[in-house]
């Protein structure tokens, strides 16, 4: 098992990711405007996230409504693993 993965598949480098349900963009990249602020799982900006989606680095997610797009915890965990392996090599 790599150092970026713990025994819990929903945890990456001290970041707890829910094992089920969906994650909205504000949960993934964080939202400092909420009270208390939402800490990011992946500390990037929203524009970077959408660029990654356009480039195919991240899936488009699932659209639940006209203004709601979500990603599964598995998709985010896989992305974190991919990002960690890119940093290592």
C-alpha positions in Angstrom: 0.0 0.0 0.0 1.4 3.4 -0.9 2.1 6.1 1.7 -0.7 8.3 0.3 -3.3 5.6 0.9 -4.3 4.5 4.4 -6.3 1.4 5.4 -9.5 3.3 5.1 -10.3 3.8 1.4 -12.1 7.0 2.2 -9.1 8.6 3.8 -6.2 10.2 2.0 -3.4 12.0 3.9 -5.5 12.8 6.9 -8.5 13.9 4.8 -11.7 12.1 5.5 -13.9 11.5 2.4 -17.3 10.0 2.9 -17.6 6.4 1.7 -21.0 6.9 0.1 -23.2 9.7 -1.2 -22.1 12.5 -3.4 -19.7 15.5 -3.1 -20.4 18.9 -4.4 -17.7 21.1 -5.8 -17.6 23.3 -2.7 -16.9 20.2 -0.6 -14.1 19.2 -3.0 -12.2 22.5 -3.4 -13.5 24.1 -0.2 -15.5 27.2 0.5 -14.0 29.9 2.8 -17.3 31.9 2.7 -19.3 29.3 4.7 -19.5 29.5 8.5 -17.5 27.6 9.5 -15.4 27.5 6.3 -15.4 24.3 4.3 -11.9 22.9 4.1 -10.8 21.6 0.7 -10.2 18.0 0.0 -8.2 19.1 -3.1 -6.8 22.6 -2.5 -7.3 24.1 -6.0 -9.5 26.8 -7.3 -12.9 26.3 -9.0 -11.5 27.5 -12.4 -8.7 24.9 -12.2 -11.3 22.2 -11.4 -13.3 23.1 -14.4 -10.2 23.2 -16.6 -9.3 19.7 -15.4 -12.9 18.6 -16.3 -12.4 20.1 -19.8 -9.0 18.4 -20.2 -10.5 15.0 -19.1 -8.4 14.8 -15.9 -11.6 14.8 -13.9 -14.9 13.3 -14.8 -17.8 15.6 -15.6 -19.6 14.2 -12.5 -23.4 13.8 -12.4 -25.9 16.5 -12.8 -28.6 16.4 -10.2 -30.4 19.6 -11.2 -29.9 22.7 -13.3 -27.2 24.1 -10.9 -26.1 21.0 -9.0 -23.3 18.8 -10.2 -21.8 16.1 -7.9 -19.0 13.5 -7.9 -18.8 10.2 -6.0 -16.3 9.7 -3.2 -14.7 7.0 -5.3 -14.0 9.4 -8.1 -12.4 11.9 -5.7 -10.4 9.1 -4.0 -9.2 7.9 -7.4 -8.2 11.4 -8.4 -6.3 11.9 -5.1 -4.4 8.6 -5.8 -3.6 9.7 -9.3 -2.4 13.2 -8.1 -0.2 11.5 -5.5 1.4 9.2 -8.1 2.0 12.1 -10.4 3.9 13.9 -7.6 6.0 10.8 -6.8 7.0 10.1 -10.4 
